[in-house]
Amino acid sequence: MCFFTVDNGEGEKLLTRNGNFTVDAAGYLVTNQGYYVLDQAGERIQTNGMDYTVDETGNLSVEGRTTTLDIRYAADANALVKQGDDLYQGDTQPIPQGGRVQDCARGIGKIQC
């Protein structure tokens, strides 16, 4: 099972399958709970409030820049520890070949892997 990686604002990395993303007042891509969505370098994604697109492999494009969402794969999702609504922690690895992200740009992101 695949998960988006997010930052709780205190530097703690968590996992979520909820791809209902939006942009906060500072221009960062966040979940509907306000957690920062992370790229593969573990950095918060700045959109500068501009429109963005996400392709099926998790590449986010905004203003001519492209970054890749940090999407993680958990071989055993039952081994993850629930940390609150839609949030988990545990051992993961990079998304497997062929994993895809769908509909993130419309705020209803899904992961297929």
C-alpha positions as CSV (number, residue, x, y, z in Angstrom):
1,M,0.0,0.0,0.0
2,C,1.3,3.5,-0.8
3,F,1.3,6.7,1.2
4,F,2.1,10.4,0.8
5,T,4.7,11.7,3.2
6,V,3.8,14.8,5.3
7,D,5.3,16.9,8.0
8,N,3.2,17.7,11.1
9,G,4.8,21.2,11.4
10,E,7.2,20.1,14.1
11,G,9.6,18.2,11.8
12,E,7.9,14.8,12.4
13,K,7.4,12.8,9.2
14,L,4.1,11.0,8.9
15,L,2.2,9.0,6.3
16,T,-1.2,9.5,4.8
17,R,-3.3,8.1,2.0
18,N,-5.5,11.2,2.0
19,G,-4.6,13.2,-1.1
20,N,-7.1,16.0,-0.5
21,F,-4.4,18.7,-0.9
22,T,-4.8,22.4,-0.9
23,V,-2.5,25.4,-0.7
24,D,-2.1,27.3,2.6
25,A,-1.8,31.1,3.1
26,A,2.0,30.9,2.8
27,G,1.8,29.0,-0.5
28,Y,2.7,25.6,0.8
29,L,1.0,22.4,-0.4
30,V,-0.8,20.9,2.6
31,T,-3.3,18.2,3.5
32,N,-6.9,19.1,4.6
33,Q,-5.6,18.9,8.2
34,G,-2.8,21.5,7.5
35,Y,0.1,19.0,7.4
36,Y,2.9,19.9,4.9
37,V,3.2,17.6,1.9
38,L,6.9,16.6,1.3
39,D,8.9,16.1,-1.8
40,Q,11.5,13.3,-2.2
41,A,14.1,15.4,-0.6
42,G,12.0,15.7,2.5
43,E,11.3,19.4,1.9
44,R,7.9,21.2,2.1
45,I,6.5,22.0,-1.4
46,Q,6.1,25.7,-2.1
47,T,3.6,26.6,-4.8
48,N,3.7,30.4,-4.3
49,G,-0.1,30.2,-4.4
50,M,0.0,29.3,-8.1
51,D,-1.9,26.5,-9.9
52,Y,-0.1,23.2,-10.0
53,T,-0.4,19.9,-11.7
54,V,0.6,16.4,-10.5
55,D,1.2,13.7,-13.1
56,E,0.5,10.0,-12.6
57,T,4.0,9.3,-11.3
58,G,3.9,12.0,-8.6
59,N,5.8,14.8,-10.4
60,L,4.3,18.1,-9.3
61,S,4.8,21.1,-11.7
62,V,4.3,24.7,-10.8
63,E,5.6,27.8,-12.6
64,G,7.9,25.8,-14.8
65,R,9.5,23.9,-11.8
66,T,9.0,20.2,-11.2
67,T,9.4,18.3,-8.0
68,T,8.4,14.8,-7.1
69,L,6.1,14.0,-4.2
70,D,7.6,11.6,-1.6
71,I,5.4,8.6,-2.0
72,R,6.2,5.6,0.1
73,Y,5.3,1.9,-0.1
74,A,4.5,-0.2,3.0
75,A,4.6,-3.9,2.3
76,D,2.4,-4.5,5.4
77,A,0.1,-1.6,6.1
78,N,-1.1,-3.4,9.2
79,A,2.3,-3.0,10.7
80,L,2.0,0.8,10.6
81,V,1.1,2.7,13.8
82,K,-1.9,4.9,13.6
83,Q,-1.1,8.5,14.7
84,G,-4.5,10.2,14.3
85,D,-7.0,10.7,11.6
86,D,-5.5,9.4,8.3
87,L,-2.0,9.5,9.7
88,Y,0.5,6.7,10.3
89,Q,4.2,5.9,11.1
90,G,6.3,2.9,10.3
91,D,8.7,1.3,7.9
92,T,8.3,2.2,4.3
93,Q,10.3,2.2,1.1
94,P,10.1,4.3,-2.2
95,I,7.1,3.7,-4.3
96,P,7.4,0.6,-6.5
97,Q,7.8,0.8,-10.2
98,G,4.4,1.3,-11.8
99,G,2.9,3.1,-8.8
100,R,0.7,6.0,-9.8
101,V,-0.9,9.1,-8.3
102,Q,-4.3,10.1,-9.7
103,D,-6.3,13.4,-9.4
104,C,-4.1,15.3,-6.9
105,A,-4.4,18.5,-8.8
106,R,-8.2,18.5,-8.2
107,G,-7.7,18.0,-4.5
108,I,-8.9,14.4,-4.5
109,G,-5.7,12.5,-4.8
110,K,-5.5,8.8,-4.9
111,I,-2.5,6.5,-5.0
112,Q,-2.6,3.3,-7.1
113,C,0.2,0.9,-6.5
